[in-house]
Amino acid sequence: MASATELANQGLLKLGAKMISNIEAPVTAAGSICAELLQPSLDVFTTSYMWSWSDGMRILDYLVPPEGEELDPPLIDYEYRYNVPTDFLHLQRLKDEWNNDITDYALVGGPGVECNFDVVKFYYTRRIDPAFLPSPVIDAFTSYLAHRLSPAIDGGKRAQVMLQEYVQKATAAFLEDARQRKDPIDSEDYYSGR
């Protein structure tokens, strides 16, 4: 695992650029660009595949309005409204208490979920803190980050090369992740331990 600054520096080095000292307090243009692009790039990278390390499952809590406020009425006459997890990035599927797929629902602002089930299992892709990116995928991610940084850092000279490197390394990482993975979506034990 690497810090956000280390990930940014690996991306910059792939472009032949100077390293930054701290992404949290950037003092250079490169540092500011890295601070702006790192998390959005990681979000895109994380949702590019159903990585085992980013899967999450929660039994949702009912949405409770802030004190003194009322909830807007449900969108399409749904009976229940739920909060989604704070680390929610992408919905994979919803299941009821008997593990049947829920297909009639609405994602609403907030963010939240509305449906007609009183127990909802929410399978989703989690937003990952850069410091918790697993070691086997760091090289693929930093190639993608370099691709995203290239227009601002080197005028786009290495953008295509970094994209090709990302595709090659990410494909290898995807295959390795899939090889090690159990049947994630349908395995209750897999999610309950995450």
N, C-alpha and C positions, 0 to 999 in steps of 0.2 A: 504494500500500500504506500501511496505517496501523498504528500501534502499538495494543496492547490498550487502553491508556488512551484513545487517540483514538477508538477504536470505541465504548467505553463512554460517552464524553462525547457522541458523536453520538446514541447512543440516549437518553441523559438529556435532551439538548436537544430532542429530538422530544417529550418529555413536559413541557417547560417547567421542568425541574429544574436545579439548580446543577451545574456540572461538578466533577469530582474531579481531584485533582492527580496521583495515582499509584495505579493498580489493584493494583500489586504490594505496596504498603504502605498499605492503606486506613485513613483516619483518621475517616471519616464512615460513617454507616449506609448511605448510598447507595453509597459505595465498596466496602463489604463485600458488599452485595447484588450489585453488578456483578462483583466478583471471584468470587462463588459461581456466578453464572449465565452468564458470558461463554462459557467453553469448552463447557459442555453445550449452550448455545444454538447455538454454532457447529457442534457435532457434528450436531445435528438439522438445521440448515440445510444442511450439507454432504451429508447422506444424503437430502435431499429430492429430489434429482435427480442423474443421473450427470454431474456437472460434469466438463469436460475437465481442469480444474486440480486435481482431487482424485483422478483415476484413478491407480492404481499397478499394477505387475506385477512379481512376483519369482518366480524359480525357488527353491523352498523348500529349506531346509537340514534335514537329519535332526535330530530332537529328541534332544538329548544331556542326560542328567540331571546335576545338580550332582555334584561329586566326592563319592564315598562314599554316594550315594543310587542307588536303582533306580527305573526307570519303572514305573508301574502297568501291568498287562497291557492290550493294546489292547481297545477296547470290543467290537466285533463281529467278532472274528477278522480284523482288518485286519493286513496285513503291515508297513506302514510308518507311522511317526509323524513329523510335521514341525512345526517352529516356524513361526508366522506372523510377519510383520513387526511391529516394535514400534509402527508408526504405523497398524496395522490398525484400521479402524472398521466396515466392512461388506463382506461377501463378495459379489462380482459373479458370478464363475464360476471353475471349475478346468478346466485343460486338461492333457493328457498331452504327451509330447515330440513327438507327431505332430499336435498342435493339435486333437485330438478332445476333446469335452467329457467331463469326469469327473462322473458323476452319483451314483456310489456312494461316499460319504465320510461322515465324521463330524467336526464341529467339537467339540473337547474343551477342557476347562479348561486354562488355562495362559497364553494360548490356543494351541491347536495344531490340526492336521488329521491325521486318520487315513484311509488308503485303501490300495488294493492296487497302486499305481503307484509306480515308483521314481524317476520324474521328474515333478514337479508344477509347473505354471505357475499362480500364484495371482494372479488379477485381483481387485482390491479397491478400495474407497474409502479413501483415506488420511485420517487425522486431520490437520487443518491448524492450524498455529500461527497465531494471530490476525494476527501481523505479516505473514504471507504471503498474506492474503486479497486476491485480485486487485481492483484499483480498480473495474472495471465492476460488481461485485456488492456493493460496500460499502454503498451506500444501501439495497439490498434487505435485506441482513443487519441493518443498524442499525434498520430498521423492525421486523424480527422481534424483535431484542433489546429494543426499546422495548415491544413487545407483552408480552414475558416479564417486563420490569421493572415494567410499569404497576401490577399489583396492590400491590406493595410501595412504589412511589414515589408514585403519585397515587391510590391506592385503587381502581385499575382504571378510572378515568374515561376514559382514552384507549386502553384495551386493544383494543376492537373497531375503532376507527379505525386503530390501528397494524397490526392484523391485515389489514384491507382494503388498507392501503397496502403492506404486505409482499407480499400476493398479487399486486397490480398490478405492483409493481417486480420481484418475483422472476420473474413470467411473462415480462416483457420481457427480463430477464437470461437466463432459460432459453432463450428463442428465439434470442437473439444467440449464446449459447454453442453451441447446436445448429447454427446457420448456419455458424459458423466451424470446426466440428469435422469431421474426416475420419471414416472408419468406424473408431471407436476399438476396439471389442471384437475385431474380426478382423484388425486391422492390427498385425503384429508390430513394424514400424518405429515406430509410434506409441508403443507401450509401452516399447520398448527405449531410447528417448531420454528417458524421464521420470525 
